[in-house]
């Protein structure tokens, strides 16, 4: 069973993984909306949306893991 310190570090790693995605996703989204005249518009839009969803998921999992490590006692 993991200790609370291991869970805390795992949660922080999830948050650090989500941080760059929080900036890359909206930037790609904006780029896709500004370049509608190209053939790559829909591909970039799908990639941007998936990156945004991944960043939200990683942030949620990171916060959930941190809360679990802080408030779940030694069970």
C-alpha positions as CSV (number, residue, x, y, z in Angstrom):
1,X,0.0,0.0,0.0
2,X,1.2,3.5,-0.8
3,X,2.1,5.9,1.9
4,X,0.6,9.3,2.0
5,X,3.9,10.9,0.8
6,X,3.9,8.7,-2.3
7,X,0.4,9.6,-3.1
8,X,1.2,13.3,-2.6
9,X,4.1,13.1,-5.0
10,X,2.0,11.2,-7.5
11,X,-0.7,14.0,-7.4
12,X,1.9,16.7,-7.8
13,X,3.3,14.9,-10.8
14,X,-0.1,14.8,-12.4
15,X,-0.5,18.5,-11.8
16,X,2.9,19.3,-13.3
17,X,2.0,17.2,-16.3
18,X,-1.3,19.1,-16.7
19,X,0.3,22.6,-16.5
20,X,1.9,22.7,-20.0
21,X,-1.2,21.2,-21.5
22,X,-3.3,24.0,-20.1
23,X,-1.3,26.5,-22.2
24,X,-0.7,24.3,-25.3
25,X,-4.4,23.3,-25.8
26,X,-5.9,26.8,-26.0
27,X,-3.1,28.0,-28.1
28,X,-3.7,25.3,-30.7
29,X,-7.4,25.9,-30.5
30,X,-6.9,29.6,-31.3
31,X,-4.5,28.6,-34.1
32,X,-7.1,26.3,-35.6
33,X,-9.8,28.9,-35.5
34,X,-7.6,31.5,-37.1
35,X,-6.5,29.2,-40.0
36,X,-9.8,28.0,-41.3
37,X,-8.5,28.4,-44.9
38,X,-6.1,25.5,-44.6
39,X,-6.7,21.8,-45.0
40,X,-5.3,21.0,-41.5
41,X,-8.0,23.1,-39.7
42,X,-10.1,20.1,-38.5
43,X,-7.1,18.0,-37.5
44,X,-5.6,20.8,-35.4
45,X,-8.9,21.5,-33.8
46,X,-9.4,17.8,-32.8
47,X,-5.9,17.7,-31.4
48,X,-6.4,21.0,-29.5
49,X,-9.7,19.7,-28.0
50,X,-8.1,16.4,-26.9
51,X,-5.2,18.3,-25.3
52,X,-7.7,20.5,-23.4
53,X,-9.6,17.5,-22.2
54,X,-6.4,15.7,-21.2
55,X,-5.3,18.7,-19.2
56,X,-8.6,18.9,-17.3
57,X,-8.5,15.2,-16.6
58,X,-4.9,15.3,-15.4
59,X,-5.6,18.3,-13.1
60,X,-8.6,16.5,-11.7
61,X,-6.7,13.3,-11.0
62,X,-3.9,15.2,-9.5
63,X,-6.1,17.2,-7.1
64,X,-8.1,14.1,-6.3
65,X,-4.9,12.2,-5.4
66,X,-3.6,15.1,-3.3
67,X,-6.8,15.3,-1.4
68,X,-6.8,11.5,-0.9
69,X,-3.3,11.6,0.5
70,X,-4.1,14.5,2.8
71,X,-7.4,13.4,4.2
72,X,-7.4,9.6,4.1
73,X,-5.7,8.3,7.2
74,X,-3.7,5.1,7.5
75,X,-6.4,2.7,6.6
